């Protein structure tokens, strides 16, 4: 009877280890791929920025990397949303700055217009909501 109990305990322990290790291994792999993807994307953009002597790297791109590499299946992480959202929001920031300067109202108006424009155009990308602020601050 003792041998049967030990075998049963070993089987339960082995099964428990399998259950615990599989998701952790999967999570670890996914986290590593996401982290490496974000690292490479930002490093490449930073290198390109230095090579062209043009500031191409802005903080919202880091937030975009979180969406693109950690939850690529999200509608907010699709290329249309990422590229379109950043372009549209940056253009709105430039336009509002050209019309109003860097007033407090300009910041709010630019962000509000960017959100509405992204939502209307189907290019909603939350990190791009910060682009008008970055553009006006620059």
KAGIVEN-V628505 format. One record per residue. N is the residue number from 1. D_LAST is the distance of its C-alpha to the last C-alpha in Angstrom with 2 decimals. Layout:
BEGIN
n d_last
N D_LAST
N D_LAST
END
This chain:
BEGIN
n d_last
1 77.05
2 74.94
3 73.95
4 72.90
5 70.71
6 69.07
7 68.44
8 67.00
9 64.73
10 63.57
11 62.90
12 60.87
13 58.91
14 58.26
15 57.18
16 54.91
17 53.32
18 52.77
19 51.15
20 48.89
21 47.99
22 47.22
23 44.31
24 42.91
25 43.13
26 41.46
27 38.69
28 38.24
29 38.09
30 35.58
31 33.38
32 33.66
33 32.83
34 29.79
35 28.55
36 29.26
37 27.61
38 24.35
39 24.60
40 25.32
41 22.61
42 19.80
43 21.57
44 21.94
45 18.33
46 17.41
47 20.22
48 19.19
49 15.69
50 17.57
51 20.18
52 17.98
53 15.74
54 12.77
55 10.28
56 12.01
57 12.34
58 10.56
59 12.59
60 13.99
61 15.79
62 17.88
63 19.01
64 19.80
65 21.96
66 23.90
67 24.88
68 25.55
69 27.58
70 29.15
71 30.10
72 30.04
73 32.61
74 30.35
75 29.53
76 25.92
77 25.82
78 27.16
79 25.45
80 25.30
81 23.49
82 21.08
83 20.12
84 20.62
85 18.82
86 15.58
87 15.86
88 16.90
89 14.37
90 11.38
91 13.32
92 13.95
93 10.39
94 9.96
95 13.39
96 13.10
97 10.11
98 12.32
99 15.27
100 14.40
101 11.30
102 9.76
103 13.29
104 14.71
105 16.53
106 13.58
107 12.28
108 15.90
109 16.76
110 14.06
111 15.16
112 18.74
113 18.69
114 17.20
115 20.01
116 22.59
117 21.67
118 21.75
119 24.99
120 26.54
121 25.75
122 26.94
123 23.72
124 23.09
125 21.11
126 20.10
127 17.28
128 15.55
129 15.62
130 12.59
131 10.50
132 9.84
133 8.53
134 6.14
135 5.19
136 5.43
137 3.81
138 0.00
END
